Amino acid sequence: MKKLSIIGLLSLALACSDGAKTDKWASVGENRVIETGELAAIYSKAFVMPRYGYWFEMRVIGLLEHGAIVNAGDSIIQLDPTEIKKYIIDKENELATQQAAEQKLSVDLENRISDLEARVRSETAAFNLKKIEMESSRFESARLKKIKDLEFKQAGIMLEKEKKKLEMCKIVNDNDLKIQQIRIRRIQNDLNNACNILPALTLRTPVSGIFQIVRNHRTGTLVKIGDNIYSGNRLALVPELKNMKVNTCINETDFLKIELGQDVSVRLDAMPKVVFDGKVAYIGKLCHLQDNKSRQKVFDVEVNITRSDERLKPGMTVSCEFLTRK
């Protein structure tokens, strides 16, 4: 009998060690409310397919194994860059073409200005000649003087016309050049944006945890390599395991027996003898049916586990014991 007692004490000591402890309320004659729940991470990073410029749909070509342990900075999903690389090549060719067109346009505009400047010089010389002829005709007959005066005025009109053509041509040329430069900048911006997308096609996790693939909403199966995913659809989750919580509920008849910050004893169904400390972190404000097949009404409750433990994994079933004094 003494040997059995010693073995029992040793077993109890081992159960009290290893990061958890036996039920601290075992010897307290207080009321308890016991509910089942499910473990979840307090902080979880969801990966949603972003919109990459003009691309609303991307193909998955690389995917980490479901349930793999990841550290912050690890790559978890690789998207297909083929279409974007083709787009970059097309834009590079288009950019080279438009840059060559800009050089040609610049030369054409210079030639056009040179021609108009030559015509202005020619009309200026004609104007000066008619001015001299008009001044020389002051001793001629009135009829000849009238003719020379009209020719002088006509030369002045032609000169002003060519000058206006030159001014208008400079304005039009500047606008044409600006339009071409805007076209080039737009292509350059599109090219730069596409090049910046390529590194973003490798999705990396900012937190450490367990990589969880979500279901493809079109097929109903887990997202896999080869799937085409539209922007806005979820790809995966990475729950952070350092801080865990329990999603549970409390019967409406026990609602007034619990409060925020209240101690809770949490037990894993897989290890019912090990107790993890928790505190009530959230109590729902609305009462609802527990499920479609039940008439029992409950309030949602969240219980935060106060200490991290590697044995606690998302999705595990637990029981929560709420210590009450009412």
C-alpha positions in Angstrom: 0.0 0.0 0.0 2.9 2.4 0.8 4.4 1.7 -2.7 1.0 2.5 -4.4 0.7 5.7 -2.4 4.2 6.9 -3.5 3.5 6.0 -7.2 0.2 8.0 -7.0 2.0 11.1 -5.5 4.7 10.9 -8.3 2.0 10.7 -11.0 0.3 13.8 -9.5 3.5 15.7 -9.4 4.2 14.9 -13.1 0.7 16.0 -14.0 1.2 19.4 -12.3 4.5 20.1 -14.2 5.2 20.6 -18.0 3.7 24.1 -18.5 0.2 23.3 -17.2 -1.4 22.3 -13.9 -4.1 20.2 -12.4 -7.5 21.8 -11.7 -7.0 24.5 -9.1 -10.7 24.4 -8.3 -10.8 20.7 -7.5 -11.1 21.3 -3.8 -13.2 24.4 -3.9 -16.9 23.9 -3.4 -18.1 26.4 -5.9 -20.5 26.3 -8.9 -19.1 25.6 -12.3 -20.4 26.1 -15.8 -18.9 23.8 -18.3 -19.1 24.4 -22.1 -17.2 22.9 -25.1 -15.4 25.1 -27.6 -12.7 25.1 -30.2 -9.2 26.5 -30.1 -8.3 29.4 -32.5 -5.5 31.9 -32.8 -6.1 35.4 -31.5 -4.0 36.8 -34.3 -4.4 35.3 -37.8 -3.0 36.7 -41.1 -5.4 36.1 -44.0 -3.9 36.0 -47.5 -6.3 37.4 -50.1 -5.6 37.5 -53.8 -4.7 41.1 -54.5 -5.4 42.9 -57.8 -2.1 43.2 -59.7 -2.7 46.2 -62.1 -4.7 45.0 -65.1 -4.7 41.4 -63.9 -7.8 40.2 -61.9 -7.0 36.5 -62.1 -3.7 34.7 -61.3 -2.7 31.1 -61.5 -1.1 29.4 -58.5 2.1 27.6 -59.4 3.7 27.2 -56.0 2.0 26.3 -52.6 3.4 25.4 -49.3 2.1 22.1 -47.7 -1.1 22.5 -45.7 -0.2 22.5 -42.0 3.4 23.4 -42.5 5.1 25.4 -39.7 6.3 28.8 -41.1 8.4 31.6 -39.8 7.9 35.3 -40.5 9.3 36.1 -43.9 8.9 32.6 -45.4 7.5 32.4 -48.9 4.2 30.5 -48.9 2.5 31.0 -52.3 3.9 31.6 -55.7 1.8 33.0 -58.5 2.4 32.6 -62.2 4.4 35.5 -63.7 4.0 34.4 -67.4 1.3 36.8 -68.5 3.1 39.7 -66.8 6.4 38.9 -68.4 4.7 38.8 -71.8 3.2 42.2 -71.0 6.6 43.6 -70.0 8.1 42.4 -73.3 5.3 44.0 -75.3 5.6 47.3 -73.4 9.4 47.4 -73.9 8.9 47.0 -77.7 6.2 49.7 -77.6 8.4 52.0 -75.6 11.3 51.6 -78.1 8.9 52.3 -81.0 7.5 55.4 -79.4 10.9 56.7 -78.4 12.0 56.3 -82.1 8.8 58.1 -83.1 9.6 60.9 -80.8 13.0 61.4 -82.3 11.5 61.4 -85.8 8.8 63.8 -84.8 11.4 66.2 -83.3 13.4 66.2 -86.6 10.2 66.7 -88.6 9.2 69.6 -86.4 12.6 71.3 -86.7 12.4 71.0 -90.5 8.9 72.4 -90.5 10.1 75.4 -88.5 13.1 75.9 -90.7 10.9 76.0 -93.8 8.5 78.6 -92.3 11.4 80.7 -91.0 12.8 80.7 -94.6 9.4 81.8 -96.0 9.3 84.6 -93.4 12.7 85.8 -94.5 11.6 85.6 -98.1 8.4 87.6 -97.4 10.4 90.1 -95.3 12.8 90.7 -98.3 9.8 91.1 -100.6 8.2 93.5 -98.2 11.3 95.6 -98.0 11.6 95.7 -101.8 8.0 96.8 -102.2 8.6 99.5 -99.6 11.5 100.8 -101.6 9.5 100.8 -104.8 6.7 102.6 -103.1 9.0 105.3 -101.8 10.6 105.6 -105.3 7.2 106.2 -106.9 6.5 109.4 -105.2 7.5 111.3 -108.3 5.4 109.0 -110.5 1.9 109.5 -111.6 -0.9 109.1 -109.1 -2.0 105.8 -110.8 1.4 104.2 -110.5 1.8 105.5 -106.9 -1.6 103.8 -106.1 -0.4 100.5 -107.6 2.9 100.6 -105.7 1.1 101.4 -102.5 -1.3 98.4 -103.0 1.6 96.1 -103.7 3.4 97.3 -100.6 0.2 96.6 -98.5 -0.1 93.2 -100.1 3.5 92.4 -99.2 2.8 93.4 -95.6 -0.2 91.2 -95.4 1.8 88.2 -96.8 4.6 88.9 -94.3 2.2 88.9 -91.4 0.5 85.8 -92.6 3.8 83.9 -92.7 4.8 85.2 -89.3 1.4 83.9 -87.9 2.0 80.6 -89.6 5.4 80.4 -87.9 3.9 81.2 -84.4 1.1 78.8 -84.8 3.4 76.1 -86.1 5.6 76.5 -83.0 2.5 76.1 -80.7 1.3 73.0 -82.6 4.7 71.5 -82.6 5.1 72.0 -78.9 1.7 70.3 -78.3 2.5 67.4 -80.6 5.8 66.9 -78.8 4.2 67.1 -75.4 1.5 64.5 -76.5 4.2 62.1 -77.7 6.2 62.6 -74.4 3.0 61.9 -72.4 2.5 58.8 -74.4 6.0 57.6 -73.7 5.7 58.4 -69.9 2.4 56.4 -69.8 4.1 53.4 -71.4 7.1 53.8 -69.1 4.8 53.9 -66.0 2.9 50.8 -67.2 6.3 49.1 -67.7 7.6 50.1 -64.3 4.4 49.0 -62.5 4.5 45.6 -64.3 8.1 45.1 -63.3 7.3 46.0 -59.7 4.5 43.3 -59.7 6.9 40.5 -60.3 8.5 40.3 -56.8 5.0 40.7 -55.3 3.9 37.4 -57.0 5.8 35.6 -54.2 3.6 35.9 -51.2 5.4 35.9 -47.8 4.0 35.6 -44.3 4.7 38.5 -41.9 3.9 36.2 -38.9 5.0 32.8 -37.7 2.5 30.1 -37.3 0.9 27.2 -39.2 0.1 27.5 -42.9 -3.5 26.7 -43.7 -4.9 26.5 -47.2 -8.5 27.6 -47.6 -11.1 26.2 -50.0 -11.5 27.4 -53.5 -15.0 29.0 -53.6 -15.6 27.8 -57.1 -14.6 24.2 -56.7 -15.2 23.7 -53.0 -11.9 21.9 -52.6 -8.7 23.2 -51.0 -6.7 25.7 -53.2 -4.1 23.7 -55.2 -1.4 24.3 -57.7 -2.9 25.1 -61.1 -6.0 26.9 -59.7 -6.9 30.3 -61.1 -7.9 32.6 -58.3 -9.7 35.9 -58.8 -8.7 39.0 -56.9 -10.5 39.4 -53.6 -10.7 35.6 -53.0 -8.8 34.1 -50.0 -5.9 31.8 -50.5 -4.6 30.8 -47.1 -4.4 31.6 -43.4 -1.4 31.8 -41.0 -2.6 31.8 -37.4 0.0 32.9 -34.9 0.3 30.2 -32.3 1.8 32.3 -29.6 -1.5 33.7 -28.5 -4.5 31.3 -28.5 -8.1 31.6 -27.6 -11.2 29.4 -27.3 -14.4 30.2 -29.2 -17.2 28.9 -27.1 -20.7 29.8 -26.0 -22.7 30.1 -22.8 -26.3 29.1 -22.2 -28.7 32.0 -21.8 -29.5 30.7 -18.3 -25.9 31.1 -17.3 -25.3 34.4 -19.0 -25.3 36.4 -15.8 -22.9 34.0 -14.1 -19.9 35.1 -16.1 -18.1 38.4 -16.6 -15.1 39.8 -18.4 -11.7 38.9 -16.9 -13.2 35.8 -15.1 -10.9 32.8 -14.7 -11.6 29.8 -16.8 -10.1 26.3 -16.7 -9.5 25.0 -20.2 -8.9 21.3 -20.9 -8.0 19.7 -24.2 -10.2 16.7 -25.1 -6.9 15.0 -26.1 -5.4 15.7 -22.6 -8.3 16.0 -20.2 -6.1 15.9 -17.1 -4.0 18.9 -18.1 -5.5 22.3 -17.3 -4.7 25.6 -19.0 -5.5 28.9 -17.5 -7.8 31.3 -19.4 -9.7 34.5 -18.9 -13.0 35.6 -20.4 -12.1 38.2 -23.1 -15.4 38.7 -24.8 -19.1 38.1 -24.1 -21.5 38.5 -26.9 -24.3 41.0 -26.7 -26.8 39.1 -28.8 -28.5 35.8 -28.0 -28.9 33.2 -30.8 -29.8 29.6 -31.4 -26.9 27.3 -30.8 -27.5 25.6 -34.2 -30.3 25.0 -36.7 -31.3 21.7 -35.1 -31.4 23.0 -31.5 -33.8 25.3 -29.7 -31.2 26.2 -27.1 -30.2 29.8 -27.1 -26.6 30.9 -26.3 -24.3 33.9 -26.1 -20.9 33.8 -27.9 -17.9 33.9 -25.6 -14.1 34.1 -26.2 -11.6 32.9 -23.7 -8.0 33.9 -24.0 -5.3 31.4 -22.9 -3.0 33.3 -20.6 0.2 31.3 -21.4 1.4 30.0 -24.7 1.9 26.2 -25.1 3.1 24.3 -28.1 0.5 21.6 -27.5 -2.3 24.1 -28.3 -3.2 24.0 -32.0 -6.1 25.7 -33.9 -9.2 23.6 -34.3 -8.6 21.3 -31.3 -11.7 20.7 -29.2 -11.7 21.8 -25.6 -13.9 22.1 -22.6 -14.1 25.4 -20.6 -15.0 25.4 -16.9 -16.2 28.8 -15.7 -15.9 29.2 -11.9 -19.0 31.0 -10.6 -20.1 32.2 -7.2 -23.7 32.9 -8.1 
